[in-house]
Amino acid sequence: MTDISAILRGEIRAGARLMRDIDDRRPAAMDALKALFPHTGRAYITGITGNPGAGKSTVVDAMIAYYRAAGERVGVVCVDPTSPFSGGAILGDRIRMQRHALDNDVFIRSLATRGYLGGLSRSTFDVVAVLDAMGYTRILVETVGVGQDEVDVMKAAHTTVVVTVPGLGDDIQAIKAGLLEIADVLVVNKSDREGADRTERDLLHMLDLRAHGERKEVEIVRTVATRGTAEGSGIAQLGAAIEAHRQRVWQGPAAESRAINRRSAHLAELLRALVSDRVEQALARRGGLADVAAAVEARKEDPWSAAEEILRQLPT
């Protein structure tokens, strides 16, 4: 039986080791996750997303300080771009948050996207579960800068915060096209800049345009986030907006159906990951995808039969 006692005690080294094994897709990590699952479900997860340059990491940094001042233990998952050389996370966000490194009640983990679409890493759900089991009551998930189709953060989070800034110009269309759909709270960061009023008006107008019947209730908060402190303008208001969404949605009559939808999304991601792993194993037994493609290109077999044969060889 997998020993999870160190994780449940919140031991940082044990948690970091398991997260590394999860990211490396080691079989023992799945056994640990299965054992940890009954001990999860207590953390509240907030996703922070938005366009590149919006100041997401500064907002996250200020929110860490805000929740720590309230006595909460904070886990942070920063999904960084993948280095083209090492395949690992570039770690920009984690470096920027080093001021919290000596706080034992803050755990920051960077994950590489490794080509995984949606703004998240395939390990995100699992790492969040480990943080939950370790006793972190607030978990912040920051995505890479995303575009209109990369909105998977909503699948992992209870509340999704979309961060924008004045002066995005045509980039505001990316918010209009995708991110606005998933926002539970909208943040106009760097709101001391010129154009903050116009940005807020544009967001309100977009919310009205997107409404079909009853408009989704989305609060807009202005912030001037200050790194490493909860005193930045608007941070307390952002915390209050997240809590208001929590009480309105997750403690109301629709909470159960939302929880099932969220778990369904997690299961769908998990199934895709497991099938992908097994397809890779089946391809390896045939010499790899390039060898199969070469046989198809040489007309030795057709692509449909090749795909069906690979599926028949999937390990159970």
C-alpha positions in Angstrom: 0.0 0.0 0.0 1.3 3.5 -0.9 2.4 5.5 2.1 0.8 8.9 2.0 1.3 9.9 5.6 4.0 12.4 4.9 1.8 14.1 2.3 -1.1 14.3 4.7 1.2 15.8 7.3 2.0 18.5 4.7 5.7 17.7 4.4 7.0 19.9 1.7 9.7 17.6 0.5 7.3 14.7 0.2 4.9 16.8 -1.7 7.5 18.2 -4.1 8.8 14.6 -4.8 5.3 13.3 -5.6 4.6 16.3 -7.9 7.9 15.6 -9.7 6.9 12.0 -10.2 3.4 13.1 -11.4 5.0 15.4 -14.0 7.4 12.6 -15.1 4.4 10.3 -15.3 5.8 7.6 -13.0 3.4 4.7 -12.3 3.8 5.0 -8.5 2.5 8.5 -8.7 -0.9 7.3 -9.8 -1.1 4.9 -6.9 -0.4 7.8 -4.5 -3.1 9.9 -6.1 -5.6 7.1 -5.7 -4.8 6.9 -2.0 -4.9 10.7 -1.6 -8.3 11.2 -3.3 -10.5 10.6 -0.1 -8.5 13.3 1.6 -9.2 16.0 -1.0 -12.1 18.3 -1.6 -11.4 20.9 1.1 -9.4 23.5 -0.9 -11.0 26.4 -2.8 -9.4 26.7 -6.2 -9.1 30.0 -8.1 -7.9 30.2 -11.7 -6.0 33.3 -12.8 -5.8 33.8 -16.6 -5.6 36.5 -19.2 -3.6 37.9 -22.0 0.2 38.1 -21.9 1.4 41.3 -20.2 -1.7 41.7 -18.1 0.2 41.3 -14.8 -1.2 37.9 -13.8 1.8 36.9 -11.8 1.8 40.2 -9.9 -1.9 39.7 -9.1 -1.2 36.2 -7.9 1.7 37.4 -5.8 -0.5 40.0 -4.1 -3.2 37.4 -3.6 -0.8 35.1 -1.8 0.0 37.9 0.6 -3.7 38.7 1.0 -4.7 35.1 1.9 -1.6 34.7 4.2 -2.6 37.8 6.1 -6.0 36.1 6.7 -4.2 33.0 8.1 -4.8 30.7 5.2 -2.3 28.2 3.7 -1.8 28.9 0.0 -0.8 26.6 -2.8 0.1 28.0 -6.2 0.4 26.2 -9.5 2.2 28.3 -12.1 1.9 26.9 -15.6 4.9 28.2 -17.5 5.8 28.0 -21.2 7.9 25.0 -22.1 11.6 25.6 -22.8 12.4 24.5 -26.4 15.7 23.1 -25.2 15.0 21.2 -21.9 11.2 20.5 -22.3 10.8 21.9 -18.8 9.1 25.0 -17.4 11.0 28.3 -18.0 10.0 29.1 -14.3 9.5 32.8 -14.8 6.5 33.0 -12.5 8.2 31.0 -9.8 11.3 33.2 -9.8 9.1 36.3 -9.5 7.4 34.9 -6.4 10.6 33.9 -4.5 9.8 36.4 -1.6 7.4 33.7 -0.4 10.0 30.9 -0.5 10.7 31.0 3.3 7.0 30.8 4.2 6.2 27.1 5.1 2.5 27.9 4.6 3.0 28.8 0.9 3.9 26.1 -1.7 4.6 27.3 -5.3 5.0 24.7 -8.0 5.8 25.5 -11.7 4.6 23.1 -14.4 5.6 23.1 -18.1 2.9 23.0 -20.7 5.0 20.6 -22.8 2.8 21.4 -25.8 -0.4 20.7 -23.9 -3.1 23.1 -25.3 -5.6 24.9 -23.2 -3.3 27.1 -21.1 -2.7 24.3 -18.5 -0.3 21.4 -18.1 -1.7 17.8 -18.2 -0.4 17.5 -14.6 -2.4 20.5 -13.3 -5.4 18.6 -11.9 -3.2 16.1 -10.1 -0.8 18.6 -8.6 -3.9 20.6 -7.3 -5.1 17.3 -5.7 -1.8 16.9 -3.9 -1.9 20.5 -2.6 -5.4 19.9 -1.4 -4.5 16.7 0.5 -1.5 18.6 2.0 -3.9 21.0 3.7 -3.6 24.1 1.5 -7.0 25.8 1.8 -6.5 28.3 -1.0 -5.0 27.1 -4.3 -4.2 29.6 -7.1 -3.7 28.3 -10.6 -2.0 30.8 -13.0 -2.0 29.9 -16.6 0.3 30.9 -19.4 -0.8 33.9 -21.5 -3.7 32.5 -23.4 -5.7 33.1 -26.5 -9.4 32.6 -27.3 -9.4 28.8 -27.4 -7.2 28.2 -24.3 -9.8 28.4 -21.6 -9.2 25.1 -19.7 -8.5 26.9 -16.5 -12.3 26.9 -15.8 -12.2 23.1 -15.6 -9.8 23.1 -12.7 -11.1 26.1 -10.8 -14.1 27.0 -8.7 -13.7 30.7 -9.6 -12.0 31.9 -12.7 -10.5 35.4 -12.7 -9.6 37.0 -16.0 -7.0 39.7 -15.9 -6.7 42.5 -18.4 -5.1 45.9 -18.6 -5.8 49.2 -20.2 -4.3 49.8 -23.7 -4.6 46.3 -25.1 -6.0 47.7 -28.3 -7.0 45.0 -30.8 -5.9 42.3 -28.2 -9.2 43.0 -26.4 -10.8 41.0 -29.1 -9.1 37.9 -27.6 -11.0 38.5 -24.4 -14.2 39.1 -26.3 -13.8 35.9 -28.3 -13.0 33.5 -25.5 -11.8 34.5 -22.1 -14.9 36.6 -21.4 -17.0 33.5 -21.7 -15.3 31.9 -18.7 -14.8 34.9 -16.4 -16.5 34.8 -13.0 -14.5 37.9 -12.0 -12.9 40.4 -14.4 -9.9 42.4 -13.3 -8.7 45.6 -14.8 -5.1 45.6 -13.6 -2.7 48.5 -13.7 -5.8 50.6 -13.5 -3.8 53.7 -12.7 -2.9 53.8 -16.4 -4.7 56.0 -18.9 -7.6 54.2 -20.5 -8.8 52.3 -17.4 -12.3 53.8 -17.6 -12.6 52.9 -21.3 -11.5 49.3 -20.7 -14.1 48.9 -18.0 -16.8 50.3 -20.2 -15.7 48.0 -23.1 -15.9 45.0 -20.8 -19.3 45.9 -19.6 -20.4 46.3 -23.2 -19.0 42.9 -24.1 -20.8 41.3 -21.2 -24.1 42.8 -22.4 -23.4 41.6 -26.0 -22.6 38.1 -24.8 -25.7 37.8 -22.6 -28.3 35.3 -23.9 -31.4 35.8 -21.8 -30.3 36.3 -18.2 -26.8 37.8 -18.1 -24.1 36.0 -16.1 -23.2 37.9 -13.0 -19.6 39.0 -13.4 -18.0 41.5 -11.1 -15.4 43.9 -12.5 -12.6 44.9 -10.1 -9.9 47.5 -10.6 -6.4 46.7 -9.2 -3.0 48.2 -9.0 -1.3 45.0 -7.8 1.9 45.5 -5.8 4.2 42.5 -5.7 4.6 40.8 -2.3 2.0 42.8 -0.4 -1.7 42.6 0.2 -1.9 46.4 0.3 -2.0 47.0 -3.5 -5.1 48.9 -4.6 -8.1 46.7 -5.2 -6.6 43.4 -3.9 -9.0 43.3 -0.9 -11.9 44.0 -3.3 -10.7 41.2 -5.6 -10.6 38.8 -2.6 -14.2 39.9 -1.7 -15.4 39.4 -5.3 -14.0 35.8 -5.3 -15.7 35.1 -2.0 -19.0 36.6 -3.2 -18.8 34.3 -6.3 -18.1 31.3 -4.0 -21.1 32.0 -1.8 -23.4 32.8 -4.7 -22.5 29.8 -6.9 -20.9 27.1 -4.7 -23.1 27.4 -1.7 -26.4 27.7 -3.7 -28.8 25.2 -5.2 -26.8 24.8 -8.4 -23.6 23.8 -6.5 -24.1 20.0 -6.9 -24.6 20.2 -10.7 -21.6 22.5 -11.1 -19.4 20.1 -9.0 -20.5 17.2 -11.3 -19.7 19.2 -14.4 -16.3 20.1 -13.0 -15.6 16.5 -12.1 -16.8 15.4 -15.6 -14.2 17.7 -17.2 -11.5 16.3 -15.0 -12.4 12.7 -15.9 -12.5 13.6 -19.6 -9.0 15.1 -19.4 -7.8 12.0 -17.4 -9.2 9.6 -20.0 -7.5 11.6 -22.9 -4.2 11.5 -21.0 -4.4 7.7 -20.3 -5.4 6.9 -23.9 -2.6 9.1 -25.2 -0.1 7.2 -23.0 -1.3 3.8 -24.2 -1.2 4.9 -27.9 2.4 6.0 -27.4 3.2 2.6 -26.0 1.5 0.8 -28.9 3.4 3.0 -31.4 6.7 2.3 -29.7 6.1 -1.4 -30.3 5.8 -0.6 -34.1 8.9 1.5 -34.1 7.3 4.8 -33.5 4.9 7.1 -35.4 7.4 7.9 -38.2 7.8 4.2 -39.1 4.0 3.7 -39.3 3.8 6.9 -41.4 6.5 5.6 -43.7 4.6 2.4 -44.3 1.5 4.4 -45.1 3.3 6.7 -47.4 4.8 3.7 -49.2 1.2 2.5 -49.7 2.0 -0.7 -47.8 -1.1 -0.1 -45.7 -3.8 2.5 -45.5 -4.0 5.1 -42.7 -7.3 3.8 -41.4 -6.2 0.2 -41.1 -2.9 1.4 -39.5 -4.8 3.4 -36.9 -7.2 0.5 -36.2 -4.3 -1.9 -35.7 -2.6 0.5 -33.2 -5.9 0.7 -31.3 -6.1 -3.1 -31.2 -2.6 -3.2 -29.7 -3.4 -0.8 -26.8 -2.2 -2.3 -23.5 -4.9 -2.9 -20.9 
